[in-house]
Amino acid sequence: MQPEDTVPGDHPLRPMRVMVNEILRELSPEFSKLYSRRGRPSIAPEKLLRALLLQMFYSIRSEPMLLEQLRYNLLFRWFVGLSMDDKIWDPSTFSKNRDRFLNGEISERFFAAVVERARADELLSNEHFTVDGTLIEAWASHKSFRPKSDDEPPTSSGGRNEGVNFRGRPRSNETHVSSTDPDARLYRKSSGAPAILGYLGHALMENRNGLIVGVKTTRATGIAEREAALELIRGVSGSNRITLGADKAYDTKDFVEALRALNVTPHVAQNTTRRRSAIDRRTIRHPGYTVSQRRRKLIEESFGWGKTIGRLRKVHFRGLDLVGDIVRWTAAAYNLIRIRNLRAAT
């Protein structure tokens, strides 16, 4: 008996595997560029990528736990393409092979291929979009956020995990840096939220079915959300006028003017708290503005899935490149699930 024989015909992973296999066949010419013909045998790229997707789908928090599941879970073995007798890889080998895909930009190509599947099924809107950002907690503690100079805060206790007294010592990204993840930044999402070390993940969503069509990861700064939004919308803007929904954080004069210069109608929520909004009445009077404000909330579902299921609440990777890679894989996994559900509903 093989793993294929144990998986029910109507299991939700079956249509997912079909889509993934189609994409992997398209990407196969890229895989050969990443592997040397000499040295120890590498993990087959198709199997490694299917394993990474399983880690997203089933919220497996570490690679050693994923490999443990592959030892005895027949469903996982079937999805990855392993027989009953195939040996499971060493964790260090798995990690080294995964890093090759970052260098080869495979995650970008895979994400783009998933979006093309949705476009071929006519699931995407070409006119109406939403953008938003979310704070992703870095794999670094506040104790690692130390002065760039040699002036270290005094420890409050001895032992293996010493306490640090930060009282009376202001800390900022200009004067401090994390010793474990230098790309992480101290950031506060809102006035009532605590400041944490993290990154900002940005997503561009089409408004018809809530699919992610663009994704980007940046260091956490006060202007990163608007800068990333402009970069993402440039990838879909053209001669035809489109709309872009966003929350109040994007209601600034510079951002709204930049959108209009790109032939994009800014359907941004008005921020009138102790200030004047950059969105005027000529925009909000149209029914389409109200529809965009209602549909833009769908983007929170992708962020919610990414943090509760897709391991984005606190990433177990360090550095902007690796974190950006895992954000793209998470967005691709979310889209695969959405496409499967939308196909089943038709």
KEKE-3310 file (N, C-alpha, C; in steps of 0.2 Angstrom, whole numbers, plus 5000, padded with zeros to 4 digits):
npx = (5004:5002:5005:4996:4985:4978:4973:4957:4946:4940:4947:4952:4965:4968:4964:4972:4985:4985:4985:4997:5007:5005:5011:5024:5029:5030:5040:5051:5062:5069:5074:5085:5095:5099:5105:5120:5129:5138:5145:5135:5119:5105:5089:5075:5068:5054:5048:5053:5047:5033:5033:5036:5024:5015:5019:5014:5000:4996:5000:5013:5025:5039:5054:5060:5049:5040:5047:5047:5033:5032:5038:5029:5016:5004:4997:5004:5016:5011:5006:5019:5026:5032:5036:5031:5043:5053:5067:5067:5073:5088:5087:5096:5100:5088:5086:5097:5094:5082:5086:5092:5082:5078:5089:5087:5076:5064:5052:5046:5042:5034:5023:5019:5015:5004:4995:4992:4985:4973:4969:4967:4956:4947:4945:4949:4948:4951:4951:4948:4955:4964:4974:4985:4994:5003:5009:5023:5030:5047:5060:5067:5072:5068:5078:5089:5090:5100:5111:5120:5132:5145:5138:5131:5115:5113:5113:5100:5100:5109:5114:5108:5099:5099:5091:5087:5089:5080:5075:5074:5081:5080:5075:5078:5077:5087:5097:5099:5101:5096:5105:5103:5095:5098:5090:5077:5065:5061:5044:5028:5012:5000:4994:4990:4996:5009:5026:5036:5049:5050:5044:5036:5023:5016:5002:4993:4977:4964:4948:4937:4936:4945:4958:4976:4986:4998:5013:5024:5038:5045:5056:5051:5044:5038:5033:5033:5022:5015:5024:5027:5014:5012:5022:5017:5005:5009:5013:5001:4994:4989:4984:4970:4959:4959:4954:4959:4957:4960:4965:4963:4977:4983:4978:4985:4991:5002:5002:4989:4990:5000:4994:4984:4992:4996:4985:4975:4961:4959:4952:4952:4950:4943:4952:4948:4952:4956:4961:4962:4955:4963:4955:4942:4925:4921:4926:4921:4907:4903:4895:4904:4915:4909:4907:4920:4926:4919:4923:4936:4939:4941:4954:4959:4956:4966:4977:4974:4973:4986:4993:4987:4986:4997:5009:5014:5013:5024:5038:5050:5062:5077:5082:5079:5077:5075:5063:5055:5054:5046:5035:5030:5028:5018:5007:5005:5001:4989:4982:4981:4972:4961:4958:4955:4943:4935:4933:4927:4915:4909)
npy = (4994:5011:5029:5036:5028:5029:5042:5050:5052:5064:5073:5089:5093:5087:5094:5105:5100:5097:5110:5115:5106:5109:5122:5119:5112:5121:5129:5121:5123:5133:5127:5118:5127:5130:5120:5110:5098:5091:5084:5081:5073:5083:5089:5085:5098:5100:5092:5098:5111:5108:5103:5114:5121:5113:5116:5128:5127:5118:5124:5121:5124:5123:5118:5105:5099:5098:5089:5078:5075:5071:5058:5049:5053:5049:5056:5068:5063:5059:5071:5078:5069:5057:5040:5025:5020:5029:5039:5052:5069:5076:5089:5100:5099:5101:5114:5121:5118:5125:5138:5140:5143:5155:5163:5161:5167:5160:5160:5172:5169:5158:5164:5173:5164:5158:5168:5170:5158:5161:5172:5166:5159:5169:5175:5187:5205:5218:5231:5236:5238:5235:5240:5237:5236:5226:5223:5213:5202:5202:5189:5192:5198:5211:5213:5211:5223:5235:5249:5257:5262:5258:5258:5250:5244:5242:5226:5217:5205:5190:5175:5163:5169:5185:5199:5215:5232:5245:5257:5275:5276:5281:5273:5271:5269:5276:5276:5263:5246:5229:5216:5203:5203:5213:5220:5221:5233:5244:5247:5254:5250:5257:5270:5265:5253:5242:5245:5235:5224:5222:5219:5226:5219:5220:5220:5219:5218:5211:5217:5209:5195:5194:5190:5190:5200:5206:5208:5213:5216:5226:5236:5242:5257:5274:5278:5268:5260:5268:5270:5257:5254:5262:5257:5244:5246:5252:5241:5236:5246:5256:5261:5262:5268:5265:5259:5262:5256:5260:5261:5274:5277:5280:5292:5305:5320:5319:5306:5304:5312:5306:5295:5299:5304:5293:5288:5283:5281:5287:5278:5281:5279:5292:5303:5313:5317:5329:5336:5340:5330:5322:5317:5322:5329:5326:5313:5305:5305:5297:5281:5270:5273:5270:5256:5251:5254:5245:5233:5233:5228:5215:5212:5210:5197:5190:5194:5189:5175:5173:5176:5167:5155:5154:5156:5169:5177:5178:5178:5165:5167:5177:5193:5204:5198:5184:5185:5192:5182:5172:5178:5180:5166:5163:5171:5166:5153:5156:5161:5150:5142:5150:5150:5136:5135:5144:5139:5127:5132:5136)
npz = (5000:4996:5000:4992:4992:5004:5005:5004:4990:4989:4997:5003:5000:4988:4976:4978:4977:4963:4957:4963:4957:4944:4943:4948:4937:4928:4933:4933:4924:4931:4943:4940:4939:4952:4958:4961:4951:4957:4973:4988:4987:4983:4990:4981:4972:4970:4980:4991:4991:4991:5004:5011:5009:5015:5028:5030:5028:5039:5050:5056:5067:5066:5057:5061:5067:5056:5048:5057:5056:5043:5044:5049:5045:5033:5025:5023:5017:5005:4999:4998:4990:4993:4995:5005:5009:5008:5014:5027:5027:5034:5046:5045:5031:5025:5028:5022:5009:5007:5008:4996:4988:4991:4987:4973:4970:4969:4977:4973:4959:4961:4968:4959:4949:4955:4956:4942:4940:4946:4938:4926:4929:4929:4941:4946:4949:4938:4941:4953:4969:4985:4998:5011:5027:5039:5055:5059:5070:5075:5076:5089:5104:5116:5124:5116:5109:5108:5113:5100:5103:5115:5127:5138:5146:5163:5171:5180:5187:5190:5181:5168:5160:5160:5168:5162:5165:5159:5163:5163:5152:5136:5121:5104:5086:5080:5089:5094:5090:5085:5092:5087:5076:5065:5055:5060:5067:5080:5083:5084:5082:5084:5095:5107:5108:5112:5109:5098:5092:5075:5058:5043:5034:5018:5008:4992:4987:4976:4974:4970:4974:4985:4984:4985:4976:4976:4985:4998:5009:5022:5031:5047:5047:5049:5037:5028:5025:5015:5005:5001:4996:4985:4977:4975:4969:4957:4950:4944:4939:4924:4908:4910:4921:4939:4955:4972:4988:5005:5023:5036:5039:5027:5022:5017:5010:5001:4997:4992:4981:4974:4970:4961:4951:4945:4939:4947:4957:4973:4985:4999:5017:5026:5037:5049:5061:5071:5060:5043:5030:5016:5006:4996:4994:4981:4979:4989:4986:4977:4973:4972:4980:4993:4991:4990:5002:5010:5004:5006:5019:5018:5016:5029:5032:5025:5032:5045:5043:5039:5051:5061:5056:5046:5052:5054:5064:5073:5066:5063:5057:5053:5047:5033:5020:5022:5030:5021:5011:5017:5020:5006:5003:5012:5007:4995:4999:5005:4994:4986:4994:4994:4980:4978:4986:4979:4967:4970:4974:4962)
capx = (5000:5006:5001:4990:4979:4975:4970:4951:4946:4937:4951:4953:4972:4969:4964:4978:4991:4985:4987:5004:5011:5006:5015:5031:5031:5032:5046:5056:5069:5073:5076:5091:5100:5100:5109:5126:5129:5143:5143:5130:5113:5100:5082:5071:5065:5047:5046:5054:5042:5027:5034:5035:5017:5011:5020:5009:4993:4994:5003:5018:5029:5047:5055:5061:5042:5038:5051:5044:5027:5034:5040:5023:5010:5004:4994:5010:5020:5007:5007:5026:5028:5036:5033:5032:5050:5058:5069:5066:5079:5091:5085:5101:5100:5082:5086:5101:5091:5077:5089:5093:5076:5078:5094:5085:5069:5058:5046:5042:5040:5029:5018:5016:5011:4997:4991:4990:4980:4967:4967:4965:4950:4943:4943:4952:4946:4957:4949:4947:4960:4964:4981:4986:5000:5002:5016:5025:5035:5053:5062:5072:5069:5069:5085:5094:5089:5105:5114:5125:5138:5146:5135:5126:5111:5115:5109:5097:5101:5113:5111:5108:5094:5099:5087:5090:5085:5079:5072:5077:5086:5076:5078:5075:5080:5092:5103:5099:5100:5095:5111:5101:5092:5099:5085:5071:5065:5056:5038:5022:5007:4995:4995:4988:4999:5016:5032:5039:5054:5047:5044:5030:5021:5011:4998:4988:4971:4959:4942:4931:4936:4949:4964:4982:4990:5005:5015:5031:5040:5049:5058:5045:5045:5032:5031:5034:5016:5013:5029:5026:5008:5014:5026:5013:5000:5012:5013:4995:4991:4990:4980:4964:4958:4958:4953:4963:4955:4965:4962:4965:4984:4985:4975:4989:4991:5007:5000:4983:4992:5004:4989:4981:4997:4996:4978:4972:4957:4960:4946:4955:4946:4945:4955:4947:4953:4960:4965:4958:4956:4965:4950:4937:4918:4920:4927:4916:4900:4902:4894:4910:4919:4906:4908:4927:4927:4916:4926:4943:4940:4943:4961:4961:4956:4972:4982:4972:4975:4993:4996:4984:4988:5003:5016:5017:5012:5031:5042:5056:5068:5080:5084:5073:5076:5071:5056:5051:5052:5041:5028:5027:5025:5011:5002:5004:4997:4982:4978:4979:4966:4955:4956:4952:4936:4931:4932:4922:4908:4906)
capy = (5000:5018:5034:5038:5024:5031:5048:5050:5056:5071:5077:5096:5094:5084:5100:5109:5097:5097:5116:5115:5102:5112:5127:5116:5110:5128:5132:5116:5125:5137:5123:5116:5132:5131:5114:5108:5091:5088:5084:5077:5073:5088:5087:5087:5105:5099:5089:5103:5116:5105:5102:5121:5123:5110:5119:5134:5124:5115:5128:5118:5130:5123:5113:5099:5096:5096:5082:5073:5073:5067:5051:5045:5055:5047:5062:5073:5059:5059:5077:5079:5064:5052:5033:5023:5018:5035:5042:5059:5072:5079:5096:5105:5098:5104:5122:5123:5118:5130:5145:5141:5146:5163:5166:5160:5171:5155:5162:5177:5166:5154:5168:5176:5159:5157:5174:5169:5153:5165:5176:5162:5157:5175:5177:5193:5211:5222:5238:5238:5235:5237:5239:5238:5233:5223:5222:5206:5202:5199:5184:5195:5201:5218:5213:5212:5230:5238:5255:5256:5263:5253:5260:5244:5245:5237:5220:5217:5199:5185:5169:5162:5174:5191:5204:5222:5238:5251:5263:5281:5275:5281:5269:5273:5265:5280:5275:5256:5241:5223:5212:5196:5204:5221:5223:5223:5240:5245:5250:5254:5250:5262:5274:5261:5247:5242:5245:5228:5223:5219:5221:5227:5216:5224:5216:5222:5214:5213:5217:5204:5189:5195:5187:5194:5200:5209:5207:5216:5216:5231:5237:5245:5264:5277:5280:5262:5258:5272:5269:5251:5254:5265:5252:5238:5248:5253:5235:5234:5252:5256:5267:5262:5271:5260:5262:5259:5257:5259:5264:5281:5278:5282:5298:5310:5324:5317:5299:5304:5316:5302:5290:5303:5305:5286:5287:5279:5285:5285:5277:5280:5281:5299:5304:5320:5318:5335:5338:5340:5325:5324:5315:5327:5326:5323:5306:5301:5306:5291:5274:5266:5274:5266:5249:5250:5255:5239:5227:5233:5224:5208:5211:5208:5190:5187:5195:5185:5169:5173:5176:5162:5148:5154:5157:5176:5181:5179:5174:5161:5169:5183:5196:5206:5194:5178:5187:5193:5176:5168:5182:5178:5159:5163:5174:5161:5147:5159:5161:5143:5140:5154:5148:5130:5136:5148:5134:5122:5135:5137)
capz = (5000:4996:5003:4988:4993:5010:5004:5001:4984:4990:5002:5001:4998:4981:4971:4979:4974:4956:4956:4964:4952:4937:4944:4948:4931:4924:4936:4933:4922:4936:4948:4938:4940:4959:4961:4958:4949:4961:4980:4991:4983:4986:4991:4975:4973:4970:4986:4996:4990:4994:5011:5014:5009:5021:5035:5030:5028:5045:5056:5059:5069:5065:5052:5064:5068:5049:5046:5061:5053:5037:5046:5050:5042:5026:5021:5022:5013:4999:4996:4996:4984:4996:4996:5012:5011:5007:5021:5028:5026:5040:5047:5042:5024:5023:5029:5017:5002:5007:5007:4989:4984:4992:4982:4966:4969:4967:4980:4969:4953:4963:4970:4952:4945:4958:4954:4935:4940:4948:4933:4921:4931:4929:4948:4948:4947:4935:4941:4960:4973:4992:5000:5019:5030:5045:5059:5060:5076:5073:5081:5092:5110:5118:5127:5110:5106:5112:5110:5095:5106:5120:5133:5139:5152:5169:5172:5186:5190:5187:5179:5161:5157:5165:5167:5160:5167:5154:5166:5162:5146:5130:5115:5097:5080:5078:5093:5096:5085:5088:5090:5084:5070:5064:5051:5064:5070:5086:5080:5088:5077:5086:5101:5113:5107:5114:5104:5097:5086:5069:5051:5040:5028:5014:5003:4988:4986:4972:4978:4969:4978:4991:4982:4985:4969:4977:4992:4999:5016:5023:5038:5050:5048:5049:5030:5024:5022:5010:5000:4998:4993:4979:4973:4973:4964:4950:4946:4941:4936:4917:4905:4912:4928:4944:4962:4978:4995:5011:5029:5037:5039:5020:5021:5017:5004:4996:4995:4987:4975:4970:4967:4956:4946:4942:4936:4952:4961:4980:4989:5006:5022:5028:5043:5051:5068:5072:5054:5037:5026:5009:5002:4996:4993:4974:4979:4993:4984:4972:4976:4971:4986:4998:4990:4991:5010:5013:5002:5008:5025:5016:5017:5035:5032:5023:5038:5050:5041:5039:5058:5065:5052:5042:5055:5053:5070:5075:5061:5065:5053:5054:5041:5029:5014:5024:5032:5015:5008:5021:5018:5000:5003:5016:5003:4990:5002:5006:4988:4984:4998:4991:4973:4979:4988:4974:4961:4973:4975:4956)
cpx = (5004:5002:4995:4984:4975:4972:4963:4951:4944:4941:4953:4960:4973:4969:4970:4984:4991:4988:4995:5009:5011:5011:5023:5033:5033:5039:5052:5063:5073:5076:5083:5097:5103:5105:5115:5126:5134:5141:5138:5123:5108:5093:5079:5067:5057:5044:5047:5049:5035:5027:5033:5028:5013:5013:5016:5002:4991:4998:5008:5024:5037:5048:5057:5054:5039:5041:5048:5037:5028:5036:5034:5017:5009:5001:5000:5014:5017:5008:5014:5028:5033:5033:5034:5039:5055:5060:5068:5073:5081:5088:5089:5101:5094:5083:5091:5098:5085:5080:5091:5088:5075:5083:5091:5078:5064:5052:5042:5039:5034:5022:5015:5012:5004:4993:4988:4985:4973:4965:4965:4958:4945:4940:4946:4949:4952:4956:4949:4951:4960:4971:4981:4992:4999:5009:5017:5031:5041:5055:5068:5068:5071:5076:5091:5094:5094:5108:5120:5132:5139:5143:5129:5122:5113:5110:5106:5098:5106:5110:5111:5104:5094:5094:5090:5086:5085:5076:5077:5082:5081:5079:5074:5079:5086:5098:5104:5098:5099:5102:5109:5098:5092:5094:5078:5071:5060:5050:5032:5016:5001:4997:4994:4992:5006:5021:5035:5044:5050:5048:5037:5029:5016:5008:4994:4983:4967:4953:4936:4931:4941:4956:4970:4985:4997:5007:5022:5032:5045:5051:5052:5047:5038:5029:5031:5028:5014:5018:5028:5019:5009:5017:5022:5008:5003:5012:5007:4991:4993:4986:4973:4964:4956:4957:4957:4960:4960:4962:4965:4972:4986:4982:4980:4989:4996:5005:4994:4985:4996:4999:4986:4985:4998:4990:4975:4968:4957:4954:4949:4950:4948:4947:4954:4948:4958:4964:4960:4960:4959:4960:4944:4930:4917:4922:4922:4909:4898:4900:4899:4914:4916:4908:4916:4929:4924:4920:4934:4944:4942:4950:4963:4960:4962:4977:4980:4974:4983:4996:4993:4986:4995:5009:5018:5016:5019:5035:5048:5062:5070:5082:5078:5072:5073:5064:5052:5049:5047:5034:5025:5025:5019:5006:5000:5000:4990:4979:4976:4973:4960:4953:4952:4944:4932:4929:4927:4915:4905:4903)
cpy = (5006:5023:5037:5034:5026:5038:5048:5054:5063:5075:5084:5097:5091:5090:5105:5106:5097:5104:5117:5112:5105:5118:5125:5114:5116:5130:5127:5118:5129:5133:5120:5121:5133:5125:5112:5101:5087:5088:5080:5078:5079:5085:5089:5093:5104:5097:5094:5109:5114:5104:5109:5123:5119:5113:5125:5132:5122:5118:5124:5123:5129:5117:5106:5095:5094:5089:5077:5070:5069:5060:5047:5047:5054:5052:5067:5069:5060:5065:5079:5075:5059:5045:5031:5022:5024:5038:5049:5062:5075:5086:5101:5105:5102:5112:5124:5123:5123:5137:5146:5144:5153:5166:5166:5163:5166:5157:5167:5174:5162:5158:5171:5170:5157:5162:5173:5163:5157:5169:5172:5159:5163:5176:5184:5199:5215:5229:5241:5234:5238:5236:5240:5234:5230:5222:5215:5206:5199:5193:5187:5198:5208:5218:5214:5219:5234:5244:5253:5258:5257:5254:5255:5246:5240:5231:5220:5211:5195:5180:5169:5167:5181:5196:5211:5227:5244:5257:5269:5281:5275:5277:5271:5269:5269:5278:5268:5252:5234:5219:5205:5197:5211:5224:5224:5230:5240:5249:5249:5255:5255:5265:5270:5255:5247:5242:5238:5229:5220:5222:5223:5223:5219:5220:5221:5217:5216:5213:5212:5198:5189:5191:5192:5194:5204:5209:5210:5216:5221:5232:5242:5253:5267:5279:5273:5259:5261:5271:5262:5250:5257:5260:5246:5240:5250:5247:5233:5240:5253:5262:5267:5264:5265:5263:5258:5261:5256:5262:5271:5282:5281:5289:5304:5314:5321:5310:5300:5307:5311:5296:5293:5303:5298:5284:5282:5283:5282:5284:5275:5283:5288:5299:5311:5321:5324:5337:5338:5334:5327:5321:5319:5324:5324:5316:5302:5301:5300:5285:5270:5266:5270:5258:5247:5250:5248:5233:5227:5229:5217:5206:5208:5201:5187:5188:5190:5178:5168:5172:5170:5155:5148:5156:5164:5180:5183:5175:5171:5162:5176:5186:5198:5201:5188:5179:5188:5187:5172:5172:5180:5171:5159:5166:5169:5155:5150:5159:5155:5140:5143:5151:5141:5131:5140:5143:5129:5125:5137:5131)
cpz = (5000:4999:4999:4990:4999:5010:5001:4995:4984:4995:4999:4998:4990:4976:4972:4976:4967:4954:4957:4959:4946:4938:4944:4942:4927:4927:4936:4930:4926:4941:4946:4939:4947:4962:4957:4956:4953:4969:4982:4987:4987:4986:4984:4976:4974:4977:4992:4997:4993:5001:5014:5014:5014:5027:5036:5032:5035:5051:5060:5061:5068:5060:5055:5065:5061:5047:5050:5058:5047:5038:5046:5047:5035:5022:5018:5016:5006:4995:4994:4990:4987:4996:5003:5014:5010:5014:5021:5029:5033:5040:5044:5034:5022:5023:5024:5010:5002:5006:5000:4985:4985:4987:4975:4965:4967:4971:4976:4963:4955:4964:4963:4949:4948:4956:4947:4935:4941:4942:4927:4922:4931:4936:4951:4946:4944:4937:4949:4965:4980:4994:5008:5021:5037:5049:5061:5065:5074:5078:5085:5099:5112:5121:5122:5107:5110:5109:5105:5097:5111:5127:5135:5146:5157:5169:5179:5190:5187:5183:5171:5157:5161:5163:5165:5162:5162:5157:5165:5156:5139:5125:5109:5092:5078:5082:5095:5090:5088:5087:5087:5077:5068:5059:5054:5067:5075:5083:5084:5082:5078:5093:5107:5113:5109:5108:5104:5092:5081:5063:5049:5034:5025:5009:4999:4986:4981:4975:4976:4973:4984:4990:4983:4979:4970:4984:4993:5007:5017:5030:5041:5051:5047:5042:5025:5021:5015:5004:4997:4994:4986:4974:4971:4968:4957:4946:4942:4938:4928:4914:4908:4920:4933:4950:4967:4984:5000:5017:5030:5038:5032:5018:5022:5010:4999:4993:4990:4981:4970:4967:4961:4950:4942:4939:4940:4956:4968:4984:4996:5011:5025:5035:5045:5058:5069:5066:5048:5032:5019:5004:5002:4994:4986:4974:4983:4991:4980:4975:4976:4977:4992:4997:4992:4999:5013:5011:5005:5015:5024:5017:5024:5036:5030:5029:5043:5049:5042:5047:5062:5062:5049:5045:5055:5059:5073:5071:5065:5061:5054:5048:5036:5023:5016:5026:5026:5011:5011:5020:5012:5000:5007:5011:4998:4993:5003:5000:4985:4988:4995:4984:4974:4981:4983:4969:4964:4973:4968:4953)
residu = (MET:GLN:PRO:GLU:ASP:THR:VAL:PRO:GLY:ASP:HIS:PRO:LEU:ARG:PRO:MET:ARG:VAL:MET:VAL:ASN:GLU:ILE:LEU:ARG:GLU:LEU:SER:PRO:GLU:PHE:SER:LYS:LEU:TYR:SER:ARG:ARG:GLY:ARG:PRO:SER:ILE:ALA:PRO:GLU:LYS:LEU:LEU:ARG:ALA:LEU:LEU:LEU:GLN:MET:PHE:TYR:SER:ILE:ARG:SER:GLU:PRO:MET:LEU:LEU:GLU:GLN:LEU:ARG:TYR:ASN:LEU:LEU:PHE:ARG:TRP:PHE:VAL:GLY:LEU:SER:MET:ASP:ASP:LYS:ILE:TRP:ASP:PRO:SER:THR:PHE:SER:LYS:ASN:ARG:ASP:ARG:PHE:LEU:ASN:GLY:GLU:ILE:SER:GLU:ARG:PHE:PHE:ALA:ALA:VAL:VAL:GLU:ARG:ALA:ARG:ALA:ASP:GLU:LEU:LEU:SER:ASN:GLU:HIS:PHE:THR:VAL:ASP:GLY:THR:LEU:ILE:GLU:ALA:TRP:ALA:SER:HIS:LYS:SER:PHE:ARG:PRO:LYS:SER:ASP:ASP:GLU:PRO:PRO:THR:SER:SER:GLY:GLY:ARG:ASN:GLU:GLY:VAL:ASN:PHE:ARG:GLY:ARG:PRO:ARG:SER:ASN:GLU:THR:HIS:VAL:SER:SER:THR:ASP:PRO:ASP:ALA:ARG:LEU:TYR:ARG:LYS:SER:SER:GLY:ALA:PRO:ALA:ILE:LEU:GLY:TYR:LEU:GLY:HIS:ALA:LEU:MET:GLU:ASN:ARG:ASN:GLY:LEU:ILE:VAL:GLY:VAL:LYS:THR:THR:ARG:ALA:THR:GLY:ILE:ALA:GLU:ARG:GLU:ALA:ALA:LEU:GLU:LEU:ILE:ARG:GLY:VAL:SER:GLY:SER:ASN:ARG:ILE:THR:LEU:GLY:ALA:ASP:LYS:ALA:TYR:ASP:THR:LYS:ASP:PHE:VAL:GLU:ALA:LEU:ARG:ALA:LEU:ASN:VAL:THR:PRO:HIS:VAL:ALA:GLN:ASN:THR:THR:ARG:ARG:ARG:SER:ALA:ILE:ASP:ARG:ARG:THR:ILE:ARG:HIS:PRO:GLY:TYR:THR:VAL:SER:GLN:ARG:ARG:ARG:LYS:LEU:ILE:GLU:GLU:SER:PHE:GLY:TRP:GLY:LYS:THR:ILE:GLY:ARG:LEU:ARG:LYS:VAL:HIS:PHE:ARG:GLY:LEU:ASP:LEU:VAL:GLY:ASP:ILE:VAL:ARG:TRP:THR:ALA:ALA:ALA:TYR:ASN:LEU:ILE:ARG:ILE:ARG:ASN:LEU:ARG:ALA:ALA:THR)
# end
